[in-house]
Amino acid sequence: MRTAGKLSRFATIFLLLVGSAWAALVNGQPFFMEDTSAYVRGPDFAIVHFLGNRFASAWTQERTLNKGKVSSHTNPSETKHVPLNSPYDKAVLAGRSIYYGAFLYLGYVSSNFWLCVFAQAAIFLYLCHTFILKCLRLSFPIFAAAICFILVATPASFFISFMMPDIFASFLILSAIMIVAFWSELERADKIYISAILTFAVLTHASHLLLLFLVGSLCALVDLIVRRRPAKTATAPIAVLFAIFFVGLLGEVIFSYATKLAVGVYPVRPPFLMARLIDDGPGERFLQHNCVVKPYTVCRYMDRLPTTAGYFLWSPDSSKGVYNEVDLTTRTALSAEEIPFIVDVIRWEPLGVINAATRNVIDQLTTIGVGEFFRTPIELESFKNSLPEDFFNRIVHSRFSEHRDILAPLNTWFSSVYFLSMAGLLLARLT
C-alpha cells in the first residue's frame, strides 16, 4: 500500500510538473522577450571570447566572432551608434543578470530552453509543496487541487514558460515568507533548498535585492507582532535573509569587477528611476523649472519630453528616445546623475512623487493579463534585431502568435478570477 501511495504521489507530481509548463507546450516553445537576448548573449560572449569560435552558437554576434574588428569599408571619421551592449566598444549594460543569463545559456545548449522551463516549473512545485504540506500542514490532495487551480485560474504557467527572471520575484516572496514565518517548521534540508532558491532569485535581477529587503522586513515585523516570539527565536531567519541580501550585493560587485578585468570598463546601469520619474510627471516638471540652475545632462533633451520610460530608455528614435540614442559618454553621464536627480525631484515635489508611486502600485495590483505573450505583427518586428533568425521565425509561427483572438477571453478569465478571489478574501476577513 505504501509503495502504491508513493507511486501515485510521484505520478501526480509528474503530471503537475508537465501541467505547470502547459503554456509553453501549447505554444510549441517557451516565450521570449527582446531582453532575453541580452541575458543569453552575455555568457555566450564570455564563452566565445575566452574559449574560441568553436563554441559559437546562434546567439553569437558577428563582432564577437571577429574579436571586435569592423569592416574595412567603414569610414573611421563617421560617428557610429554604439549598441547598449557592445563589449568591444567598451559598452556593457548592467541590469541584465549574468547569473540568470548563464541559466538560460545552459538551457539553450542542452535543450533549446526546455530545461529552463521545467526547472522553473520544478521550483514552483517544490515551494508550493513545502508551503502547503510542511508549513500549513495540509494534505497532499489539497496541494494537488491548489496547484490545479493556480494553473487554470492564473497566468502562472505563462511566467513559468517565460525566458525572463520575472517568475523569480514570486519565488522570492514565497521563500522569504517561509523562512521568516515557518522557520521552526522547516526541516534542515528544506531550509537549505529554500535559501538556495532565494539566493538565486536575488541574483537574477537587481530589483530583487530591494524586494528581498522590503519583503523580509515586512515579514519579520508581522511575525514579531502576531506571534510575539522572543528575539533569540527570530534571530536565525532574519540573519539568513540578511546574509542572502549581502550575497546578492556581492554578486553584483563580482560581476562589475569581472567586467572591468575582461573588458576594461565597469558595466553601466540605465537610469531606470530617472526615466520613471520623468514618465510619471514630477521629473519632467522639475526639469522644466530647474534646468537653468541645475543643468543635468538630460536637460539637453527637453525637446523629446514628455515621453514614456520605455521610449526614454530604449527607443532609437531621436524625437522621443534618449538613452539608447545618445553616445556612450552621454549614457554614462545620465546614469551617474540619476541618484542626485532622484533626490532633487523628491525634495522639489515630494507629494507628486508619492502620488505617482501610489498610482503605479495600484496599477500593478489591478493589471491582470497576458498581453506580453501575444505579440502583434508590429511588436514582433522588434525581435528581428534582438533574436536569432531561427528563434524569430518560430515566434512568428508559434501558436499563441498566430491565434491572438484568444487573448481577450484569457485576459477576461484571469482578471475575473483575480478580482473575485480578492473580493472573497475581503468578505471572509470582514465576516
N, C-alpha and C positions, 0 to 999 in steps of 0.2 A: 504493500500500500504506500509506504514512504517513497519507494522508487517511482511508482506511478505518479505520485504527487509532485515529485521533483521534476519528472519529465513533463508533466502538464504545465508546471510553472515555467520551465525552460522554453517550451513551445509557445506559451503565451507571451513571454518576454521577447522571443524572436519575432513573433508576429507584430508586437508593438514597435519593435525596432524598425521593421520594414514599414509599418504604418506611419512612423514618425517622419519618414522620408517620402511620403506619398506625393507631395507636390513636385519634387524632382523626378520621381518615377513617372508620374503622369505627363510632366513636361518633356520627358525624354532626355533631360540633362539638368545639372544644377543651374542656379540663377547667378548671373554675373552683373556687375555694375562697372561703370567706367573706372572707378577706383580699384577694382580687382586687379587690373594690370599693374598698378603701382605697387601693390603688395607682392605680386608674383615676380615682377621684374627686378625687385631689389635683390633677393637671394640668387636669382638667375644671373644677374650681372656679376655678383661676387663669385659664383661658381665658374663662369666662363672666363672672367678676368684673371682669376688666380690659377685655375686648373687647365685652361686652354679651350680652344674652339671645338674640340671633340665632344664637349659636354653641352654644346649649344642645343637649344630647343626652339619650339615655335614661338616662344616668348622672347627670344634673344633678339635685341635690336642690332641693326646693321653696324652702327658705330661701335658697339661692343665687339663685334666680330673683327672690325678693322682697328681695334685698340684706339679709337678716338680720331682716326685720320679722316679728313674730309676730302671731297672730290677735288682734283687738281684744277677743275674748271671754276671753282669758287673764287670770287674776287675778294681778296683779303680786306679791301677798303670798305666793302659793304657791311653795314651794321646788320647782324643777323639776330633773329629772335632765339633766345636760349630757352629751351623747354624747362618746365619746373623741375623735372628730374633728369639731369644730364651730367653725370659724374665727370666726364671728360671736359666739360665746360665749367667745372667747379661749382655745379649746382646740384645740391642734394636736398630733397624735400623731407622735412621732419613731419611727424604726424601719421606716417604710414608704417605701422609696426613691422620691423624686420622679423619679429618672432612669429606673428601671425602669417607673415609672408612665407617664412620657412615651412610652416604648417601647410599652407596652400601649395607651395612648391613640391613638397614631398607627396602630397595628394595628387598633384598633376603627373609627376613622373611615374607614380606607382599605379594610378587608376583613373586618370583623366578627371580627377577631383572627387570621384565617388567615395574614396576613403575619407575625405574631409566631411562629406555629408553624413556618412554613417558614424563617424567619430563624434560629430556634434549631436547626432541622434542618441548615441550611447551615453554621452554626458547628460543629456536631458533626462533620459530614463533613469540613470543612476541617481541623480539628485532628487528626482520626484519619488523614486522608490525609497530612498533613505529618509526623506522628509515625511512621507505618508506612513511608512511602516515603522520606522525606528524613532522618529520624533513625535509624531502624532499617535503612534501605536494603533493604527487602523489595520484592517485586514488586507490581504493580497487582492481579493475580488474588488474591494473599494479602490485600491491603487489602479487596477486594470480599467475599471469603469471611469475613474477620473482622467486617466490618460486618453481613453477613447473620446471622452467629452472634450478635452482640450484640443485634440487633433481635429475634431469635427467642427467645434464651435469657435475656434480661434485661428489666427494665421500662423500658429507656432510652426507648422511644417514648412511654410514658405521661408521663414527665417532660419530654420534648421538647414534648409536646402540652399541658402544664400551664401555665396562665397565672399562674405564680408563679416567683420567681427561683431556685428550688431547683437547676435544671439548671446554673446558672452556678457553683455550688460545684465541680461536676465539671470544668467548663471551666477554672476557676481552677487546680485541681490539675494537670491535664494541661499547661496553658500554662506554669506555673511549672517543672515538670519539664523541659519542652523548653528553656526559656530557660537554666536552670542547667546541665543535663547535656549539651545539644546545641547550645550557642551557636555554636560554630565551624562546625557542620554546616549551620546555617540560612542561607539567602540573606537579603540585606538586606530584600527585600520581606516575607519571612516573619517576620522579626524585628519589622517594623513592624506587620503584621497581628496577630501573636500578642500583642504588647504592647498593642495597641488592645483586643483581646478581653479581656485580663487587666484592663485599666483599667476597662472597662465592668463586668466581673464584680465587681470590688471595689466599684463604685458601686451595684450592685443590692441589696446588703444589708450592714448594718453588721457583721454577724458575719463577713463575708468578709474584712474587714480583718485580724482576728485570724487567720483561716485562712491568708491570704497570708503573714503574718509567721511562723507556725508551719511551713507547708509550705516556704516559701523557706529558712528557717533549716535545716530538716532536709535539704532537697535540697542546699544548699551544703555542709553538714557531710559528708554521704555522698559527694558528688562529690569533695570535698577528700581524704577518706580513701582512696577507691577509686582515683581517678585520679592523686592526688598532683600536681596541676598547680601550677605556680608561682603565686604570689599575684597577679602582674600579669595573668595569663590569666583568673583568676577574678573580677577586679575589675568588668569590664563587665556580666556578667549579674546579679551581686549588686547593682550600682548601679542597674540597670534595675528590679529588684524593689523596692528601697527607694524609688526615685523614684515608682513606681506606688503604693506604700503611702502615700506622702505626698500623692499626688494624691487618693487615696480619703479621707484625712483632710481635705484641702482641700474636697472635695465636700461632706462633712458640715458643715463650717464655713460654706460658701456657702449651703447650704440653711437653716441656722439663722439667719443674718443676713438672708437674703431674707425668711424668715417673719417675723422681727422687724419689718422695714420694712413688709411688706404687711399684717400682722395686728396688730402691736403687742406680741406676746409671742414668746418662743422656744419651739420645739417641746419637748414633754416626752416622755422615753423611759420606757416602762413598766418597772417593776423586775423584769425577767426573771430575773436571777440570785437575787434575794431570793425570788421565788416558787419557783425551782428548789430552793434550799436548804431552804425550808420543806417542800416536797413530799418531798424526799429524807429528811428527818428531823432532821438537825443543826440547821437553822434553827428548827424548832418546839421542839426540846428546849432550845435556847439561850433562846428567849423564855419558856418555862415557868419557867426558873430565874433569869432576869435582868431580867424586865420591871420588877421593883420598883426595881432600882438603875439600870437603863438603859431609861427609858420611851420606847422608839421609838413612832412613830405606829402601827405595825402592832400594838402591844400592845393597842390599843383593841378589836381584833377577834379576840382569843384564842378567843372562843366559836365562831368559824367555822372554827377549826383542829382537827384536820388537814384539809387539802383539797389537791386536785391543783393543779399550777402553772397548768393551763388554767382551772380554776374560779376560782382566786385572782385571775387577771388579767382574765378576760373574762366570767365569769358575772354576770348582773344579779340573781341570787338572793341576797338579803341573808342567807341562812342559811349559804352556803358561798362566796360571791363577795366580793371586797374591792375591787380596783382599779376595776373598771367600775361598781361600785355606789355608791361614795362620791362626795362633791362634789369640785369641781375643786381647791380649796385642799388637801384631804387627798391627792389624787393627786400634786400637786406635792411635798408633804412626803414621801410614800412614795418617790418617785423620788429626791429629794435625799438621803434617808437610806440609799439602797441600798449605796453603797460602804462607809460606816462599818459598816453591818450585816454585810456580807460579811467585812470584816476582823475584826470581833469574833467572828463564828461560827468562822472559821478558827483564830483564836487559842484559842478555848474548846474546840473539838473537832476538831483537825486530822486525826486518824485517821478520824473519822466522815465528814469531807468527802472525804478521799481514797478511802475505801471506796465512798462513794456515787458519786463521779465514775468510779471503775473500773467499777462496775456499769452505769452509764449508757453508758460506752464499749462494754462487751461487748454490751449490749442493742442499741446502734446497729449493731454489726458483725454481729449474728446475727438481726436483724429484717429479713426479706425479704418483701415483699408489695405489693399494690396496693389495699389496702382503702380508702384515702382517695379512690379514683376510683369506688368502688361505694357510693354513699350509700344508707343506709336511709331509709324514709319519714320517720322521726323526725328524722334528721340533715338531710334536705332542708328541713324546716320552718325551720331556721335561715337558709336562703338567702332566705326571703321578705323579711326586713328588710334584707338587705345587697345584694341584686342587683335590677336592674330586672325588672319582671314578665315581660317577654318572655324574658329570659335564664333566669329561674327556671323558666318553663314548658318551655323547651327542655331544661333539665337534667332535669326530672322525666320527660320523654318521650324522653330520649336512650337509645341502645341499651344502653349499659352499666348505666344506672339501671334499665331495665326487665328486664335479664337478670342479676340478681345471682347466679343459680345457677352462673355460670361463675367466680365469684370464687375459690372453694375450689380447683378444678383449676388455675387460673392461679397462685395462691399456692404450691401444691404443686410445680408445674413450676419456677417461678423459684427457690424455695428449694432444690429438689433439684439443679438445675444449679449454683447458687452453692456449696453445700457440697461437691459432687463436684469442682468446679473447685478449691476451696481444698485439698481432700484431695489432688488430683492434683498441685498445685504443691508441697505439702509433701513428698509422696512423691518427686517429682522432685528436690527440693532435698536430701533425705536420701540419695538414691542417686547 
